[in-house]
Amino acid sequence: MSHARETLRSAITTAVTGLTTTGGSVFTNHAYPFEDSTLPNLSIYFLHEPETSEPDDQVMGDYEFRAFPFQVVARVKATSELDNTLDDICSEVETAIHGNAALSGYVKDIRLISTEFELDGEGEKPVGAARMEWVAVYRVNRTAPTAPVN
């Protein structure tokens, strides 16, 4: 039986697949250096779910809100247009996540927490990256955690 997080992971991945700059180059929990041919791309990393959650005082029963942190990392070849390209991708990702009807049907709130920029020289060529930290807040029934409850 799947968990509500699986539904959220799928909706997040779908929301950012097919964007103008990165297209279908979207990877989840990718741990190896990227080949030059895959750039620009997005990687989505699903982090931990905090141990604490807030009880839902508005509903009777076993419902609670949970926080689901994740990262979307944009990577592009290091060129003179690096900053502009990363900013374009960040704009596309933010628009896609905040404007996705399926995702907004599963979460109570979704927020961009921070964006960090870095240069990575571990792959075939230097790569610039923008690491966007997000948190999605969703509600689940503790006795049936297989789907987010709207």
Contacts in CASP RR format, 6 or more apart in sequence:
PFRMAT RR
TARGET T0000
AUTHOR 0000-0000-0000
METHOD contacts of the structure
MODEL  1
MSHARETLRSAITTAVTGLTTTGGSVFTNHAYPFEDSTLPNLSIYFLHEP
ETSEPDDQVMGDYEFRAFPFQVVARVKATSELDNTLDDICSEVETAIHGN
AALSGYVKDIRLISTEFELDGEGEKPVGAARMEWVAVYRVNRTAPTAPVN
1 146 0 8 1.000
2 146 0 8 1.000
3 145 0 8 1.000
3 146 0 8 1.000
4 66 0 8 1.000
4 106 0 8 1.000
4 138 0 8 1.000
4 140 0 8 1.000
4 145 0 8 1.000
4 146 0 8 1.000
4 147 0 8 1.000
4 148 0 8 1.000
5 46 0 8 1.000
5 49 0 8 1.000
5 68 0 8 1.000
7 106 0 8 1.000
7 147 0 8 1.000
7 148 0 8 1.000
8 68 0 8 1.000
8 103 0 8 1.000
8 106 0 8 1.000
8 107 0 8 1.000
8 136 0 8 1.000
8 138 0 8 1.000
8 148 0 8 1.000
9 28 0 8 1.000
9 44 0 8 1.000
9 46 0 8 1.000
9 70 0 8 1.000
11 100 0 8 1.000
11 102 0 8 1.000
11 103 0 8 1.000
11 106 0 8 1.000
12 44 0 8 1.000
12 70 0 8 1.000
12 72 0 8 1.000
12 97 0 8 1.000
12 103 0 8 1.000
12 136 0 8 1.000
13 26 0 8 1.000
13 28 0 8 1.000
13 44 0 8 1.000
14 100 0 8 1.000
14 102 0 8 1.000
15 96 0 8 1.000
15 97 0 8 1.000
15 99 0 8 1.000
15 100 0 8 1.000
15 102 0 8 1.000
15 103 0 8 1.000
16 22 0 8 1.000
16 26 0 8 1.000
16 42 0 8 1.000
16 44 0 8 1.000
16 72 0 8 1.000
16 93 0 8 1.000
16 96 0 8 1.000
16 97 0 8 1.000
17 23 0 8 1.000
17 24 0 8 1.000
17 26 0 8 1.000
18 24 0 8 1.000
18 26 0 8 1.000
19 42 0 8 1.000
19 89 0 8 1.000
19 92 0 8 1.000
19 93 0 8 1.000
19 96 0 8 1.000
20 88 0 8 1.000
20 92 0 8 1.000
21 40 0 8 1.000
21 85 0 8 1.000
21 88 0 8 1.000
21 89 0 8 1.000
21 92 0 8 1.000
22 40 0 8 1.000
22 41 0 8 1.000
22 42 0 8 1.000
22 74 0 8 1.000
22 89 0 8 1.000
22 92 0 8 1.000
25 38 0 8 1.000
25 39 0 8 1.000
25 40 0 8 1.000
25 41 0 8 1.000
25 42 0 8 1.000
26 41 0 8 1.000
26 42 0 8 1.000
26 43 0 8 1.000
26 44 0 8 1.000
27 34 0 8 1.000
27 38 0 8 1.000
27 41 0 8 1.000
27 42 0 8 1.000
27 43 0 8 1.000
27 44 0 8 1.000
28 43 0 8 1.000
28 44 0 8 1.000
28 45 0 8 1.000
28 46 0 8 1.000
29 43 0 8 1.000
29 44 0 8 1.000
29 45 0 8 1.000
29 46 0 8 1.000
30 43 0 8 1.000
33 122 0 8 1.000
33 123 0 8 1.000
33 124 0 8 1.000
34 41 0 8 1.000
34 75 0 8 1.000
34 123 0 8 1.000
34 127 0 8 1.000
35 124 0 8 1.000
36 77 0 8 1.000
36 124 0 8 1.000
36 125 0 8 1.000
39 75 0 8 1.000
39 76 0 8 1.000
39 77 0 8 1.000
39 127 0 8 1.000
40 74 0 8 1.000
40 75 0 8 1.000
40 76 0 8 1.000
40 77 0 8 1.000
40 85 0 8 1.000
40 89 0 8 1.000
41 74 0 8 1.000
41 75 0 8 1.000
42 72 0 8 1.000
42 73 0 8 1.000
42 74 0 8 1.000
42 75 0 8 1.000
42 89 0 8 1.000
42 93 0 8 1.000
43 71 0 8 1.000
43 72 0 8 1.000
43 73 0 8 1.000
43 75 0 8 1.000
44 70 0 8 1.000
44 71 0 8 1.000
44 72 0 8 1.000
44 73 0 8 1.000
45 70 0 8 1.000
45 71 0 8 1.000
45 73 0 8 1.000
46 68 0 8 1.000
46 70 0 8 1.000
47 69 0 8 1.000
47 70 0 8 1.000
47 71 0 8 1.000
48 69 0 8 1.000
49 66 0 8 1.000
49 67 0 8 1.000
49 68 0 8 1.000
49 69 0 8 1.000
50 66 0 8 1.000
50 67 0 8 1.000
50 69 0 8 1.000
53 64 0 8 1.000
53 65 0 8 1.000
53 66 0 8 1.000
53 67 0 8 1.000
54 64 0 8 1.000
54 65 0 8 1.000
55 63 0 8 1.000
55 64 0 8 1.000
55 65 0 8 1.000
56 63 0 8 1.000
56 64 0 8 1.000
56 65 0 8 1.000
56 139 0 8 1.000
61 141 0 8 1.000
62 141 0 8 1.000
62 142 0 8 1.000
62 143 0 8 1.000
63 139 0 8 1.000
63 140 0 8 1.000
63 141 0 8 1.000
63 142 0 8 1.000
63 149 0 8 1.000
64 139 0 8 1.000
64 140 0 8 1.000
64 142 0 8 1.000
65 108 0 8 1.000
65 137 0 8 1.000
65 138 0 8 1.000
65 139 0 8 1.000
66 137 0 8 1.000
66 138 0 8 1.000
66 139 0 8 1.000
66 140 0 8 1.000
67 135 0 8 1.000
67 136 0 8 1.000
67 137 0 8 1.000
68 135 0 8 1.000
68 136 0 8 1.000
68 137 0 8 1.000
68 138 0 8 1.000
69 113 0 8 1.000
69 133 0 8 1.000
69 134 0 8 1.000
69 135 0 8 1.000
69 136 0 8 1.000
70 134 0 8 1.000
70 135 0 8 1.000
70 136 0 8 1.000
71 131 0 8 1.000
71 132 0 8 1.000
71 133 0 8 1.000
71 134 0 8 1.000
72 93 0 8 1.000
72 97 0 8 1.000
72 132 0 8 1.000
72 134 0 8 1.000
73 129 0 8 1.000
73 130 0 8 1.000
73 131 0 8 1.000
73 132 0 8 1.000
74 86 0 8 1.000
74 89 0 8 1.000
74 90 0 8 1.000
74 93 0 8 1.000
74 129 0 8 1.000
74 130 0 8 1.000
74 132 0 8 1.000
75 120 0 8 1.000
75 127 0 8 1.000
75 128 0 8 1.000
75 129 0 8 1.000
76 82 0 8 1.000
76 85 0 8 1.000
76 86 0 8 1.000
76 89 0 8 1.000
76 127 0 8 1.000
76 128 0 8 1.000
76 129 0 8 1.000
77 125 0 8 1.000
77 126 0 8 1.000
77 127 0 8 1.000
77 128 0 8 1.000
78 119 0 8 1.000
78 125 0 8 1.000
78 126 0 8 1.000
78 127 0 8 1.000
78 128 0 8 1.000
79 85 0 8 1.000
82 128 0 8 1.000
83 117 0 8 1.000
86 117 0 8 1.000
86 128 0 8 1.000
86 129 0 8 1.000
86 130 0 8 1.000
87 130 0 8 1.000
89 130 0 8 1.000
90 115 0 8 1.000
90 130 0 8 1.000
90 132 0 8 1.000
93 132 0 8 1.000
94 112 0 8 1.000
94 132 0 8 1.000
97 103 0 8 1.000
97 110 0 8 1.000
97 134 0 8 1.000
98 104 0 8 1.000
98 110 0 8 1.000
103 110 0 8 1.000
103 136 0 8 1.000
104 110 0 8 1.000
105 148 0 8 1.000
105 150 0 8 1.000
106 138 0 8 1.000
106 148 0 8 1.000
106 150 0 8 1.000
107 136 0 8 1.000
107 137 0 8 1.000
107 138 0 8 1.000
107 148 0 8 1.000
108 137 0 8 1.000
108 138 0 8 1.000
108 139 0 8 1.000
109 136 0 8 1.000
109 137 0 8 1.000
110 134 0 8 1.000
110 135 0 8 1.000
110 136 0 8 1.000
110 137 0 8 1.000
111 134 0 8 1.000
111 135 0 8 1.000
112 132 0 8 1.000
112 133 0 8 1.000
112 134 0 8 1.000
113 133 0 8 1.000
113 134 0 8 1.000
113 135 0 8 1.000
114 132 0 8 1.000
114 133 0 8 1.000
115 130 0 8 1.000
115 131 0 8 1.000
115 132 0 8 1.000
115 133 0 8 1.000
116 130 0 8 1.000
116 131 0 8 1.000
116 133 0 8 1.000
117 128 0 8 1.000
117 129 0 8 1.000
117 130 0 8 1.000
117 131 0 8 1.000
118 128 0 8 1.000
118 129 0 8 1.000
118 131 0 8 1.000
119 126 0 8 1.000
119 127 0 8 1.000
119 128 0 8 1.000
119 129 0 8 1.000
120 126 0 8 1.000
120 127 0 8 1.000
120 128 0 8 1.000
120 129 0 8 1.000
121 127 0 8 1.000
138 148 0 8 1.000
139 148 0 8 1.000
139 149 0 8 1.000
139 150 0 8 1.000
140 147 0 8 1.000
140 148 0 8 1.000
140 149 0 8 1.000
141 149 0 8 1.000
END
